[in-house]
Amino acid sequence: MKMTTLKTLWRSLNGDAAYERYLQHWQSHHSDEPTAPLSRKAFFAAETQRKWNGIKRCC
């Protein structure tokens, strides 16, 4: 396996590529809005809040 493929796989598995996906989405859907995209730090803080707040159970 090539090193770039391994790096891409690792980044997708550990969530590091999520910020780049967010920026691509923001650029294509929200770039005409007056607000700027979240910083990397703010993005990961918001994602952590989204994942861990609220009820998290199956039943």
C-alpha positions, -999 to 999 in steps of 0.1 A, spaced: 0 0 0 13 34 -9 22 59 19 -4 84 6 -31 58 7 -22 49 42 -21 85 53 -55 91 37 -70 61 54 -55 70 88 -69 106 85 -103 94 76 -104 68 105 -92 92 132 -115 121 121 -87 144 110 -101 148 75 -135 160 89 -123 196 90 -113 195 54 -147 180 45 -164 208 65 -144 235 47 -153 220 13 -190 219 23 -189 254 36 -172 267 4 -198 251 -18 -229 259 2 -222 289 25 -195 310 9 -220 337 0 -229 343 36 -212 371 56 -199 347 82 -165 329 80 -161 292 85 -152 279 119 -116 276 129 -102 241 133 -103 245 171 -139 257 170 -150 230 146 -137 202 168 -151 218 199 -186 220 182 -182 184 170 -174 172 205 -204 190 219 -226 175 192 -214 140 198 -216 140 236 -245 162 245 -280 148 248 -293 114 254 -271 86 240 -288 53 245 -305 27 224 -338 25 243 
